[in-house]
Amino acid sequence: MSESADQFAGTASRSTKHSPRVDEELEHEIQGMLKAERSTRAEEWREVEPQAEGDPDIDSSPAGTLVGGVPAGMTEDAVVARAELARWLDRADFPSDGPTLVEAALDHRAPDAVVDELRRLPEGETYERIGDVVRALGYPTET
């Protein structure tokens, strides 16, 4: 299969997640919906159940930008900081002390802001999990 000029170099027009046969089956399955602009299922039980009238919107938090909201006892900034630290540290990096976590973050090519946060860790302590790191940095945790 050839690549079109508007795609990124080295990418094919078909996905690599499925085989070409499965891709064609999935494409065929949605053709009716694309052309008819409505569901094309014959059996009602196969339809996706619509959202009820009084149900809350599950895609966003009404109080902020975080999906799912903020746990009790934490601030939005603390949630973002914990998520960013956890993004760049693996479970295999624990238990470790501060300098070892800094090295692990550098090995994972973490941004400078994450490495700088980890450099603030008190010396001489061993951290078992990301929650210990967040508490040692002074961020609030859920209650």
PALUM-486395 format. One record per residue: residue number from 1; y, z, x of N, C-alpha, C in turn; residue in one letter. Coordinates in steps of 0.02 Angstrom, whole numbers, padded with zeros to 5 digits. Layout:
N
+-----+--------+--------+--------+--------+--------+--------+--------+--------+--------+-----+
|   n |     nv |     nw |     nu |    cav |    caw |    cau |     cv |     cw |     cu | res |
+-----+--------+--------+--------+--------+--------+--------+--------+--------+--------+-----+
| NUM |      Y |      Z |      X |      Y |      Z |      X |      Y |      Z |      X |   A |
...
+-----+--------+--------+--------+--------+--------+--------+--------+--------+--------+-----+
! end
This chain:
143
+-----+--------+--------+--------+--------+--------+--------+--------+--------+--------+-----+
|   n |     nv |     nw |     nu |    cav |    caw |    cau |     cv |     cw |     cu | res |
+-----+--------+--------+--------+--------+--------+--------+--------+--------+--------+-----+
|   1 | -00059 |  00000 |  00043 |  00000 |  00000 |  00000 |  00061 |  00000 |  00045 |   M |
|   2 |  00109 | -00041 |  00031 |  00168 | -00046 |  00072 |  00220 |  00005 |  00051 |   S |
|   3 |  00265 |  00020 |  00097 |  00318 |  00067 |  00083 |  00381 |  00029 |  00064 |   E |
|   4 |  00418 |  00056 |  00017 |  00481 |  00024 | -00001 |  00535 |  00046 |  00048 |   S |
|   5 |  00587 |  00007 |  00052 |  00640 |  00020 |  00101 |  00680 |  00083 |  00087 |   A |
|   6 |  00682 |  00105 |  00024 |  00723 |  00162 |  00008 |  00688 |  00229 |  00018 |   D |
|   7 |  00625 |  00228 |  00040 |  00589 |  00290 |  00051 |  00598 |  00312 |  00123 |   Q |
|   8 |  00581 |  00375 |  00136 |  00584 |  00401 |  00204 |  00530 |  00367 |  00246 |   F |
|   9 |  00544 |  00360 |  00308 |  00496 |  00329 |  00354 |  00433 |  00370 |  00357 |   A |
|  10 |  00377 |  00337 |  00352 |  00313 |  00371 |  00358 |  00285 |  00400 |  00294 |   G |
|  11 |  00320 |  00392 |  00238 |  00293 |  00419 |  00176 |  00269 |  00361 |  00132 |   T |
|  12 |  00216 |  00372 |  00097 |  00189 |  00321 |  00054 |  00214 |  00332 | -00017 |   A |
|  13 |  00208 |  00281 | -00058 |  00233 |  00287 | -00127 |  00186 |  00329 | -00170 |   S |
|  14 |  00126 |  00338 | -00149 |  00079 |  00380 | -00185 |  00074 |  00448 | -00152 |   R |
|  15 |  00056 |  00498 | -00191 |  00051 |  00565 | -00163 | -00011 |  00571 | -00119 |   S |
|  16 | -00010 |  00618 | -00075 | -00069 |  00632 | -00033 | -00107 |  00692 | -00058 |   T |
|  17 | -00083 |  00720 | -00113 | -00117 |  00779 | -00141 | -00181 |  00759 | -00177 |   K |
|  18 | -00179 |  00701 | -00210 | -00237 |  00677 | -00248 | -00261 |  00612 | -00218 |   H |
|  19 | -00319 |  00593 | -00241 | -00344 |  00527 | -00220 | -00308 |  00473 | -00262 |   S |
|  20 | -00309 |  00411 | -00240 | -00276 |  00358 | -00279 | -00303 |  00353 | -00350 |   P |
|  21 | -00368 |  00366 | -00360 | -00397 |  00363 | -00427 | -00367 |  00416 | -00472 |   R |
|  22 | -00360 |  00477 | -00447 | -00331 |  00531 | -00486 | -00257 |  00518 | -00500 |   V |
|  23 | -00222 |  00491 | -00450 | -00151 |  00472 | -00461 | -00145 |  00423 | -00519 |   D |
|  24 | -00189 |  00373 | -00521 | -00186 |  00323 | -00574 | -00202 |  00354 | -00642 |   E |
|  25 | -00251 |  00400 | -00644 | -00267 |  00435 | -00706 | -00208 |  00475 | -00732 |   E |
|  26 | -00175 |  00511 | -00687 | -00117 |  00551 | -00707 | -00060 |  00506 | -00730 |   L |
|  27 | -00049 |  00451 | -00696 |  00003 |  00404 | -00716 | -00012 |  00375 | -00785 |   E |
|  28 | -00075 |  00357 | -00797 | -00095 |  00330 | -00862 | -00086 |  00382 | -00918 |   H |
|  29 | -00101 |  00445 | -00901 | -00096 |  00499 | -00951 | -00025 |  00509 | -00977 |   E |
|  30 |  00025 |  00499 | -00935 |  00094 |  00512 | -00956 |  00131 |  00449 | -00979 |   I |
|  31 |  00100 |  00391 | -00974 |  00134 |  00329 | -00994 |  00156 |  00331 | -01067 |   Q |
|  32 |  00115 |  00357 | -01111 |  00133 |  00360 | -01182 |  00194 |  00403 | -01193 |   G |
|  33 |  00198 |  00460 | -01159 |  00255 |  00504 | -01166 |  00318 |  00471 | -01139 |   M |
|  34 |  00312 |  00435 | -01084 |  00371 |  00403 | -01055 |  00397 |  00348 | -01099 |   L |
|  35 |  00353 |  00309 | -01128 |  00374 |  00252 | -01170 |  00395 |  00275 | -01239 |   K |
|  36 |  00361 |  00322 | -01268 |  00375 |  00343 | -01337 |  00428 |  00398 | -01340 |   A |
|  37 |  00443 |  00430 | -01284 |  00490 |  00485 | -01281 |  00471 |  00543 | -01328 |   E |
|  38 |  00407 |  00552 | -01336 |  00380 |  00607 | -01376 |  00309 |  00618 | -01354 |   R |
|  39 |  00280 |  00672 | -01377 |  00211 |  00687 | -01359 |  00164 |  00637 | -01393 |   S |
|  40 |  00111 |  00620 | -01358 |  00064 |  00571 | -01386 | -00005 |  00600 | -01397 |   T |
|  41 | -00011 |  00664 | -01397 | -00077 |  00695 | -01408 | -00097 |  00690 | -01481 |   R |
|  42 | -00160 |  00673 | -01492 | -00185 |  00667 | -01560 | -00203 |  00734 | -01590 |   A |
|  43 | -00230 |  00779 | -01549 | -00249 |  00845 | -01573 | -00192 |  00894 | -01561 |   E |
|  44 | -00171 |  00929 | -01614 | -00115 |  00975 | -01608 | -00130 |  01032 | -01561 |   E |
|  45 | -00192 |  01053 | -01556 | -00209 |  01109 | -01513 | -00199 |  01094 | -01440 |   W |
|  46 | -00193 |  01031 | -01421 | -00182 |  01012 | -01351 | -00108 |  01013 | -01332 |   R |
|  47 | -00065 |  01020 | -01381 |  00007 |  01020 | -01368 |  00028 |  01084 | -01332 |   E |
|  48 |  00079 |  01078 | -01292 |  00108 |  01136 | -01260 |  00146 |  01175 | -01314 |   V |
|  49 |  00134 |  01240 | -01316 |  00165 |  01281 | -01368 |  00240 |  01288 | -01353 |   E |
|  50 |  00282 |  01274 | -01402 |  00355 |  01279 | -01389 |  00376 |  01351 | -01382 |   P |
|  51 |  00434 |  01360 | -01353 |  00462 |  01427 | -01345 |  00485 |  01453 | -01413 |   Q |
|  52 |  00470 |  01516 | -01427 |  00489 |  01545 | -01491 |  00564 |  01555 | -01494 |   A |
|  53 |  00590 |  01560 | -01554 |  00663 |  01564 | -01563 |  00695 |  01625 | -01531 |   E |
|  54 |  00662 |  01682 | -01532 |  00692 |  01743 | -01506 |  00672 |  01760 | -01434 |   G |
|  55 |  00630 |  01718 | -01403 |  00606 |  01732 | -01336 |  00663 |  01724 | -01285 |   D |
|  56 |  00663 |  01768 | -01234 |  00715 |  01761 | -01182 |  00700 |  01701 | -01138 |   P |
|  57 |  00752 |  01675 | -01106 |  00745 |  01620 | -01060 |  00712 |  01646 | -00996 |   D |
|  58 |  00655 |  01619 | -00978 |  00618 |  01645 | -00920 |  00637 |  01609 | -00856 |   I |
|  59 |  00681 |  01559 | -00859 |  00699 |  01522 | -00799 |  00754 |  01555 | -00759 |   D |
|  60 |  00792 |  01599 | -00789 |  00847 |  01630 | -00751 |  00861 |  01701 | -00775 |   S |
|  61 |  00894 |  01737 | -00734 |  00913 |  01805 | -00751 |  00982 |  01804 | -00784 |   S |
|  62 |  00991 |  01834 | -00842 |  01056 |  01832 | -00874 |  01110 |  01869 | -00834 |   P |
|  63 |  01090 |  01916 | -00791 |  01139 |  01956 | -00755 |  01156 |  01927 | -00686 |   A |
|  64 |  01120 |  01876 | -00664 |  01133 |  01850 | -00597 |  01098 |  01785 | -00585 |   G |
|  65 |  01089 |  01769 | -00522 |  01060 |  01705 | -00504 |  00987 |  01710 | -00486 |   T |
|  66 |  00959 |  01770 | -00478 |  00890 |  01777 | -00458 |  00843 |  01768 | -00518 |   L |
|  67 |  00792 |  01727 | -00508 |  00742 |  01717 | -00560 |  00702 |  01781 | -00566 |   V |
|  68 |  00697 |  01808 | -00625 |  00659 |  01869 | -00636 |  00700 |  01932 | -00632 |   G |
|  69 |  00762 |  01928 | -00611 |  00806 |  01985 | -00608 |  00798 |  02026 | -00545 |   G |
|  70 |  00827 |  02086 | -00545 |  00828 |  02130 | -00488 |  00792 |  02194 | -00507 |   V |
|  71 |  00744 |  02218 | -00464 |  00709 |  02280 | -00480 |  00756 |  02339 | -00484 |   P |
|  72 |  00737 |  02389 | -00524 |  00778 |  02449 | -00530 |  00784 |  02484 | -00463 |   A |
|  73 |  00845 |  02504 | -00447 |  00858 |  02539 | -00384 |  00878 |  02493 | -00327 |   G |
|  74 |  00877 |  02428 | -00339 |  00895 |  02381 | -00286 |  00957 |  02340 | -00306 |   M |
|  75 |  00990 |  02313 | -00257 |  01045 |  02268 | -00270 |  01021 |  02196 | -00258 |   T |
|  76 |  01060 |  02149 | -00284 |  01041 |  02079 | -00275 |  01041 |  02060 | -00201 |   E |
|  77 |  01088 |  02087 | -00163 |  01090 |  02073 | -00091 |  01028 |  02100 | -00055 |   D |
|  78 |  01005 |  02159 | -00076 |  00945 |  02188 | -00045 |  00884 |  02146 | -00060 |   A |
|  79 |  00879 |  02119 | -00121 |  00822 |  02076 | -00139 |  00823 |  02013 | -00096 |   V |
|  80 |  00881 |  01983 | -00089 |  00888 |  01922 | -00049 |  00871 |  01936 |  00024 |   V |
|  81 |  00896 |  01992 |  00051 |  00882 |  02010 |  00121 |  00808 |  02022 |  00132 |   A |
|  82 |  00776 |  02059 |  00087 |  00704 |  02072 |  00093 |  00664 |  02007 |  00090 |   R |
|  83 |  00683 |  01963 |  00043 |  00647 |  01899 |  00037 |  00656 |  01856 |  00099 |   A |
|  84 |  00716 |  01856 |  00128 |  00728 |  01816 |  00188 |  00690 |  01844 |  00247 |   E |
|  85 |  00687 |  01910 |  00254 |  00647 |  01940 |  00308 |  00573 |  01924 |  00299 |   L |
|  86 |  00549 |  01931 |  00238 |  00478 |  01919 |  00224 |  00460 |  01845 |  00233 |   A |
|  87 |  00508 |  01803 |  00223 |  00496 |  01731 |  00232 |  00479 |  01714 |  00304 |   R |
|  88 |  00508 |  01750 |  00351 |  00499 |  01733 |  00422 |  00451 |  01778 |  00458 |   W |
|  89 |  00423 |  01828 |  00425 |  00374 |  01872 |  00456 |  00308 |  01868 |  00418 |   L |
|  90 |  00253 |  01858 |  00452 |  00188 |  01854 |  00421 |  00154 |  01922 |  00419 |   D |
|  91 |  00102 |  01928 |  00380 |  00063 |  01991 |  00379 |  00032 |  02004 |  00447 |   R |
|  92 |  00016 |  01950 |  00483 | -00015 |  01958 |  00549 |  00034 |  01989 |  00599 |   A |
|  93 |  00098 |  01988 |  00584 |  00148 |  02017 |  00629 |  00151 |  02093 |  00626 |   D |
|  94 |  00117 |  02123 |  00578 |  00117 |  02195 |  00568 |  00050 |  02224 |  00586 |   F |
|  95 |  00046 |  02287 |  00606 |  00099 |  02334 |  00623 |  00131 |  02315 |  00690 |   P |
|  96 |  00196 |  02325 |  00695 |  00234 |  02308 |  00756 |  00295 |  02352 |  00762 |   S |
|  97 |  00324 |  02353 |  00822 |  00388 |  02386 |  00832 |  00444 |  02335 |  00828 |   D |
|  98 |  00506 |  02357 |  00833 |  00563 |  02313 |  00825 |  00565 |  02253 |  00871 |   G |
|  99 |  00558 |  02263 |  00937 |  00561 |  02206 |  00983 |  00505 |  02155 |  00971 |   P |
| 100 |  00446 |  02179 |  00951 |  00391 |  02134 |  00936 |  00406 |  02093 |  00874 |   T |
| 101 |  00438 |  02123 |  00823 |  00457 |  02086 |  00763 |  00511 |  02035 |  00779 |   L |
| 102 |  00557 |  02051 |  00824 |  00608 |  02003 |  00845 |  00574 |  01943 |  00877 |   V |
| 103 |  00526 |  01956 |  00922 |  00490 |  01901 |  00955 |  00451 |  01860 |  00904 |   E |
| 104 |  00420 |  01893 |  00855 |  00383 |  01856 |  00803 |  00430 |  01812 |  00763 |   A |
| 105 |  00489 |  01837 |  00746 |  00537 |  01797 |  00708 |  00560 |  01737 |  00749 |   A |
| 106 |  00571 |  01748 |  00813 |  00590 |  01692 |  00857 |  00534 |  01641 |  00862 |   L |
| 107 |  00472 |  01664 |  00865 |  00414 |  01619 |  00868 |  00409 |  01577 |  00804 |   D |
| 108 |  00428 |  01607 |  00747 |  00426 |  01572 |  00682 |  00489 |  01531 |  00670 |   H |
| 109 |  00533 |  01529 |  00721 |  00596 |  01492 |  00717 |  00641 |  01516 |  00660 |   R |
| 110 |  00647 |  01580 |  00654 |  00690 |  01611 |  00603 |  00763 |  01598 |  00620 |   A |
| 111 |  00806 |  01596 |  00569 |  00877 |  01587 |  00582 |  00906 |  01647 |  00621 |   P |
| 112 |  00962 |  01635 |  00652 |  00994 |  01688 |  00693 |  01011 |  01750 |  00652 |   D |
| 113 |  01030 |  01741 |  00589 |  01047 |  01799 |  00547 |  00987 |  01845 |  00538 |   A |
| 114 |  00927 |  01817 |  00530 |  00867 |  01857 |  00522 |  00851 |  01893 |  00587 |   V |
| 115 |  00856 |  01858 |  00643 |  00841 |  01888 |  00708 |  00891 |  01944 |  00722 |   V |
| 116 |  00955 |  01934 |  00706 |  01006 |  01985 |  00716 |  00991 |  02048 |  00675 |   D |
| 117 |  00969 |  02037 |  00612 |  00950 |  02095 |  00570 |  00893 |  02134 |  00601 |   E |
| 118 |  00843 |  02098 |  00626 |  00786 |  02132 |  00657 |  00805 |  02168 |  00722 |   L |
| 119 |  00855 |  02144 |  00755 |  00878 |  02177 |  00816 |  00912 |  02244 |  00801 |   R |
| 120 |  00933 |  02255 |  00738 |  00963 |  02318 |  00718 |  00912 |  02373 |  00707 |   R |
| 121 |  00847 |  02357 |  00708 |  00796 |  02407 |  00696 |  00798 |  02462 |  00748 |   L |
| 122 |  00789 |  02525 |  00727 |  00788 |  02580 |  00775 |  00728 |  02573 |  00823 |   P |
| 123 |  00739 |  02590 |  00885 |  00686 |  02585 |  00935 |  00637 |  02642 |  00929 |   E |
| 124 |  00576 |  02629 |  00951 |  00524 |  02681 |  00953 |  00487 |  02691 |  00888 |   G |
| 125 |  00499 |  02650 |  00837 |  00463 |  02657 |  00774 |  00416 |  02599 |  00764 |   E |
| 126 |  00360 |  02613 |  00731 |  00312 |  02560 |  00715 |  00317 |  02547 |  00640 |   T |
| 127 |  00317 |  02484 |  00622 |  00325 |  02463 |  00552 |  00259 |  02433 |  00528 |   Y |
| 128 |  00234 |  02459 |  00472 |  00170 |  02438 |  00445 |  00176 |  02377 |  00400 |   E |
| 129 |  00234 |  02369 |  00367 |  00244 |  02314 |  00318 |  00317 |  02299 |  00312 |   R |
| 130 |  00333 |  02247 |  00275 |  00403 |  02224 |  00269 |  00445 |  02277 |  00233 |   I |
| 131 |  00416 |  02316 |  00188 |  00453 |  02369 |  00154 |  00479 |  02421 |  00202 |   G |
| 132 |  00439 |  02437 |  00253 |  00461 |  02485 |  00304 |  00521 |  02458 |  00343 |   D |
| 133 |  00519 |  02393 |  00358 |  00573 |  02361 |  00394 |  00637 |  02363 |  00353 |   V |
| 134 |  00632 |  02347 |  00289 |  00691 |  02345 |  00245 |  00722 |  02414 |  00239 |   V |
| 135 |  00680 |  02466 |  00231 |  00706 |  02535 |  00227 |  00739 |  02556 |  00292 |   R |
| 136 |  00709 |  02537 |  00349 |  00738 |  02556 |  00413 |  00806 |  02521 |  00424 |   A |
| 137 |  00815 |  02464 |  00395 |  00880 |  02429 |  00401 |  00932 |  02455 |  00352 |   L |
| 138 |  00911 |  02501 |  00308 |  00959 |  02534 |  00264 |  00969 |  02501 |  00196 |   G |
| 139 |  00925 |  02453 |  00179 |  00931 |  02422 |  00113 |  00896 |  02465 |  00061 |   Y |
| 140 |  00923 |  02468 |  00000 |  00889 |  02506 | -00052 |  00824 |  02472 | -00073 |   P |
| 141 |  00776 |  02512 | -00094 |  00713 |  02485 | -00119 |  00702 |  02506 | -00191 |   T |
| 142 |  00656 |  02473 | -00224 |  00645 |  02488 | -00295 |  00621 |  02559 | -00305 |   E |
| 143 |  00639 |  02586 | -00362 |  00620 |  02655 | -00377 |  00562 |  02658 | -00425 |   T |
+-----+--------+--------+--------+--------+--------+--------+--------+--------+--------+-----+
! end
